[in-house]
Amino acid sequence: MQQNAVVVGHFYTHISSRATYVVVEIANEASDKWPVMVVYVDVNRRTWARPMKEFLVKFERYGEPDKASEIAKPVVMHHRV
């Protein structure tokens, strides 16, 4: 799988655990200093990030993005001041 094969908004399955995630962002693409990272969320909306190279080895694309937007919907957090 090539670097540009990871698509924001698509489902990916972790090869070992078989858990499903939605890619929500690709980070650090313009950086010469930091590795390109894949940012993804699980069904409980927990956010994860891995270097692109590692993501490509440990995940495979799964299905179409029809319900991905529901999983990746932004969560508004309220903080006390």
C-alpha positions as protocol buffer text, in pm:
chain_id: "A"
residue {
  index: 1
  type: MET
  ca { x: 0 y: 0 z: 0 }
}
residue {
  index: 2
  type: GLN
  ca { x: 137 y: 342 z: -89 }
}
residue {
  index: 3
  type: GLN
  ca { x: 133 y: 647 z: 139 }
}
residue {
  index: 4
  type: ASN
  ca { x: -140 y: 818 z: -63 }
}
residue {
  index: 5
  type: ALA
  ca { x: -355 y: 504 z: -35 }
}
residue {
  index: 6
  type: VAL
  ca { x: -477 y: 604 z: 314 }
}
residue {
  index: 7
  type: VAL
  ca { x: -799 y: 795 z: 258 }
}
residue {
  index: 8
  type: VAL
  ca { x: -956 y: 1032 z: 512 }
}
residue {
  index: 9
  type: GLY
  ca { x: -1313 y: 928 z: 587 }
}
residue {
  index: 10
  type: HIS
  ca { x: -1264 y: 558 z: 508 }
}
residue {
  index: 11
  type: PHE
  ca { x: -1280 y: 258 z: 740 }
}
residue {
  index: 12
  type: TYR
  ca { x: -967 y: 60 z: 823 }
}
residue {
  index: 13
  type: THR
  ca { x: -934 y: -263 z: 1020 }
}
residue {
  index: 14
  type: HIS
  ca { x: -644 y: -338 z: 1252 }
}
residue {
  index: 15
  type: ILE
  ca { x: -496 y: -662 z: 1120 }
}
residue {
  index: 16
  type: SER
  ca { x: -430 y: -819 z: 1463 }
}
residue {
  index: 17
  type: SER
  ca { x: -731 y: -708 z: 1670 }
}
residue {
  index: 18
  type: ARG
  ca { x: -981 y: -679 z: 1379 }
}
residue {
  index: 19
  type: ALA
  ca { x: -1109 y: -355 z: 1538 }
}
residue {
  index: 20
  type: THR
  ca { x: -1250 y: -102 z: 1292 }
}
residue {
  index: 21
  type: TYR
  ca { x: -1149 y: 265 z: 1279 }
}
residue {
  index: 22
  type: VAL
  ca { x: -1217 y: 570 z: 1064 }
}
residue {
  index: 23
  type: VAL
  ca { x: -929 y: 785 z: 942 }
}
residue {
  index: 24
  type: VAL
  ca { x: -1012 y: 1148 z: 1026 }
}
residue {
  index: 25
  type: GLU
  ca { x: -691 y: 1329 z: 933 }
}
residue {
  index: 26
  type: ILE
  ca { x: -340 y: 1297 z: 793 }
}
residue {
  index: 27
  type: ALA
  ca { x: -105 y: 1514 z: 1001 }
}
residue {
  index: 28
  type: ASN
  ca { x: 242 y: 1663 z: 943 }
}
residue {
  index: 29
  type: GLU
  ca { x: 232 y: 1625 z: 563 }
}
residue {
  index: 30
  type: ALA
  ca { x: 411 y: 1957 z: 518 }
}
residue {
  index: 31
  type: SER
  ca { x: 672 y: 1897 z: 788 }
}
residue {
  index: 32
  type: ASP
  ca { x: 1035 y: 1812 z: 723 }
}
residue {
  index: 33
  type: LYS
  ca { x: 1088 y: 1761 z: 1096 }
}
residue {
  index: 34
  type: TRP
  ca { x: 799 y: 1535 z: 1204 }
}
residue {
  index: 35
  type: PRO
  ca { x: 675 y: 1205 z: 1058 }
}
residue {
  index: 36
  type: VAL
  ca { x: 351 y: 1194 z: 862 }
}
residue {
  index: 37
  type: MET
  ca { x: 83 y: 1065 z: 1102 }
}
residue {
  index: 38
  type: VAL
  ca { x: -253 y: 900 z: 1046 }
}
residue {
  index: 39
  type: VAL
  ca { x: -518 y: 1020 z: 1294 }
}
residue {
  index: 40
  type: TYR
  ca { x: -810 y: 781 z: 1339 }
}
residue {
  index: 41
  type: VAL
  ca { x: -1103 y: 715 z: 1575 }
}
residue {
  index: 42
  type: ASP
  ca { x: -1274 y: 403 z: 1704 }
}
residue {
  index: 43
  type: VAL
  ca { x: -1646 y: 338 z: 1753 }
}
residue {
  index: 44
  type: ASN
  ca { x: -1626 y: 494 z: 2102 }
}
residue {
  index: 45
  type: ARG
  ca { x: -1478 y: 811 z: 1946 }
}
residue {
  index: 46
  type: ARG
  ca { x: -1141 y: 758 z: 2111 }
}
residue {
  index: 47
  type: THR
  ca { x: -873 y: 924 z: 1898 }
}
residue {
  index: 48
  type: TRP
  ca { x: -552 y: 750 z: 1799 }
}
residue {
  index: 49
  type: ALA
  ca { x: -249 y: 841 z: 1586 }
}
residue {
  index: 50
  type: ARG
  ca { x: 30 y: 637 z: 1429 }
}
residue {
  index: 51
  type: PRO
  ca { x: 311 y: 712 z: 1189 }
}
residue {
  index: 52
  type: MET
  ca { x: 196 y: 650 z: 832 }
}
residue {
  index: 53
  type: LYS
  ca { x: 459 y: 379 z: 776 }
}
residue {
  index: 54
  type: GLU
  ca { x: 335 y: 183 z: 1078 }
}
residue {
  index: 55
  type: PHE
  ca { x: -32 y: 234 z: 987 }
}
residue {
  index: 56
  type: LEU
  ca { x: 25 y: 91 z: 640 }
}
residue {
  index: 57
  type: VAL
  ca { x: 170 y: -229 z: 790 }
}
residue {
  index: 58
  type: LYS
  ca { x: -88 y: -279 z: 1067 }
}
residue {
  index: 59
  type: PHE
  ca { x: -416 y: -178 z: 898 }
}
residue {
  index: 60
  type: GLU
  ca { x: -615 y: -270 z: 590 }
}
residue {
  index: 61
  type: ARG
  ca { x: -890 y: -75 z: 420 }
}
residue {
  index: 62
  type: TYR
  ca { x: -1238 y: -198 z: 504 }
}
residue {
  index: 63
  type: GLY
  ca { x: -1554 y: -126 z: 310 }
}
residue {
  index: 64
  type: GLU
  ca { x: -1689 y: 209 z: 202 }
}
residue {
  index: 65
  type: PRO
  ca { x: -1719 y: 534 z: 400 }
}
residue {
  index: 66
  type: ASP
  ca { x: -2101 y: 538 z: 416 }
}
residue {
  index: 67
  type: LYS
  ca { x: -2119 y: 537 z: 799 }
}
residue {
  index: 68
  type: ALA
  ca { x: -1770 y: 671 z: 867 }
}
residue {
  index: 69
  type: SER
  ca { x: -1896 y: 1026 z: 913 }
}
residue {
  index: 70
  type: GLU
  ca { x: -2120 y: 913 z: 1203 }
}
residue {
  index: 71
  type: ILE
  ca { x: -1827 y: 758 z: 1389 }
}
residue {
  index: 72
  type: ALA
  ca { x: -1596 y: 1052 z: 1321 }
}
residue {
  index: 73
  type: LYS
  ca { x: -1853 y: 1320 z: 1407 }
}
residue {
  index: 74
  type: PRO
  ca { x: -1688 y: 1597 z: 1611 }
}
residue {
  index: 75
  type: VAL
  ca { x: -1743 y: 1584 z: 1984 }
}
residue {
  index: 76
  type: VAL
  ca { x: -1777 y: 1918 z: 2163 }
}
residue {
  index: 77
  type: MET
  ca { x: -1592 y: 1915 z: 2495 }
}
residue {
  index: 78
  type: HIS
  ca { x: -1679 y: 2165 z: 2767 }
}
residue {
  index: 79
  type: HIS
  ca { x: -1404 y: 2257 z: 3008 }
}
residue {
  index: 80
  type: ARG
  ca { x: -1446 y: 2431 z: 3339 }
}
residue {
  index: 81
  type: VAL
  ca { x: -1242 y: 2744 z: 3383 }
}
